[in-house]
Amino acid sequence: MLEKILGRLITSVDGAQAAIFLDMDGESIAQSGGVAVDVRLIGAWKEIQLDHIKAITDRLGLGTVHAVLFSLDEGNQLMAPVLDDYCLLLLLSPYANIHSAMAGLKIAVNELAVEIS
């Protein structure tokens, strides 16, 4: 079922290339789509970055992190926490609509939260 949720996310967002669902250690639980890079390696690295961002925002009293956008030359990466121990990473083309990606990501995060709880 997790792969179906990720697959729906990719097909619902123009420019989405891959999605990966990770645990708090950066280990891949499920993934969908494909790109020329190792999605699991990127996911593990981004999960570490998300943990640091969440810790900093908490320490500074800035509120809850709902999503983080990494804007890179080869495309964008949008990441969101799922409950306390998981996260979802969506890899996008450089031309993907970020607003649409955020909307799709929010739906997928909610579906994943229901599925794993």
C-alpha positions as CSV (number, residue, x, y, z in Angstrom):
1,M,0.0,0.0,0.0
2,L,2.9,2.4,0.7
3,E,4.2,2.1,-2.8
4,K,0.6,2.9,-4.1
5,I,0.6,6.1,-2.1
6,L,4.0,7.1,-3.5
7,G,2.9,6.2,-7.0
8,R,-0.2,8.3,-6.7
9,L,1.9,11.2,-5.5
10,I,4.2,11.0,-8.5
11,T,1.4,10.8,-11.0
12,S,-0.5,13.6,-9.4
13,V,2.3,16.1,-9.5
14,D,3.6,17.3,-12.9
15,G,7.4,17.1,-12.9
16,A,7.6,14.6,-10.0
17,Q,10.3,12.0,-10.7
18,A,10.6,9.8,-7.6
19,A,9.3,9.6,-4.0
20,I,10.9,7.8,-1.1
21,F,9.4,7.1,2.4
22,L,12.1,6.9,5.1
23,D,12.4,6.0,8.7
24,M,14.2,8.2,11.3
25,D,17.5,6.5,10.5
26,G,17.3,7.4,6.8
27,E,16.5,3.9,5.8
28,S,14.2,3.4,2.8
29,I,10.8,1.8,3.7
30,A,9.2,2.3,0.3
31,Q,10.0,4.1,-3.0
32,S,8.4,4.8,-6.3
33,G,9.5,6.3,-9.6
34,G,13.0,6.5,-10.9
35,V,15.9,8.9,-11.6
36,A,19.5,8.4,-12.6
37,V,20.7,8.9,-9.1
38,D,20.6,6.6,-6.0
39,V,17.3,7.7,-4.4
40,R,18.1,5.8,-1.2
41,L,21.4,7.6,-0.7
42,I,19.8,11.0,-1.3
43,G,17.0,10.1,1.0
44,A,19.3,9.1,3.8
45,W,21.3,12.4,3.4
46,K,18.2,14.5,3.3
47,E,16.7,12.8,6.4
48,I,19.8,13.8,8.3
49,Q,19.4,17.4,7.1
50,L,15.7,17.4,8.0
51,D,16.6,16.3,11.6
52,H,19.1,19.2,11.9
53,I,16.6,21.7,10.5
54,K,13.9,20.5,13.0
55,A,16.3,20.7,15.9
56,I,17.4,24.2,15.0
57,T,13.8,25.5,14.5
58,D,12.8,23.9,17.8
59,R,15.8,25.4,19.6
60,L,15.0,28.9,18.2
61,G,11.3,28.5,18.9
62,L,10.3,28.9,15.3
63,G,7.5,26.3,15.3
64,T,6.9,23.0,13.6
65,V,8.6,22.1,10.3
66,H,6.0,21.0,7.8
67,A,8.2,20.8,4.8
68,V,11.6,21.7,3.5
69,L,12.5,22.6,-0.1
70,F,16.0,21.9,-1.4
71,S,16.4,23.9,-4.7
72,L,19.3,22.4,-6.8
73,D,20.6,22.8,-10.3
74,E,19.3,19.4,-11.4
75,G,15.9,19.9,-9.8
76,N,14.0,20.4,-6.5
77,Q,13.7,18.1,-3.6
78,L,10.7,18.5,-1.3
79,M,10.7,16.8,2.1
80,A,8.2,16.5,4.9
81,P,8.1,14.8,8.2
82,V,5.5,12.0,8.7
83,L,4.5,11.6,12.3
84,D,7.6,11.8,14.5
85,D,9.7,9.0,13.1
86,Y,9.3,9.1,9.4
87,C,9.7,11.4,6.4
88,L,8.8,11.6,2.8
89,L,11.1,12.9,0.0
90,L,9.8,14.0,-3.4
91,L,12.3,14.5,-6.2
92,L,11.1,17.0,-8.8
93,S,12.3,18.3,-12.2
94,P,13.6,21.9,-12.2
95,Y,10.3,22.9,-13.9
96,A,7.9,21.3,-11.5
97,N,5.2,23.4,-10.0
98,I,6.2,23.7,-6.3
99,H,2.6,24.7,-5.2
100,S,1.2,21.6,-6.8
101,A,4.0,19.5,-5.3
102,M,3.3,20.9,-1.8
103,A,-0.4,20.0,-2.2
104,G,0.3,16.5,-3.3
105,L,3.0,16.0,-0.6
106,K,0.5,17.0,2.1
107,I,-2.1,14.5,0.8
108,A,0.6,11.7,0.7
109,V,1.9,12.6,4.2
110,N,-1.7,12.3,5.6
111,E,-2.2,9.0,3.8
112,L,1.1,7.6,5.0
113,A,0.4,8.6,8.6
114,V,-2.9,6.8,8.5
115,E,-1.3,3.7,6.9
116,I,1.5,3.4,9.5
117,S,-0.5,4.2,12.6
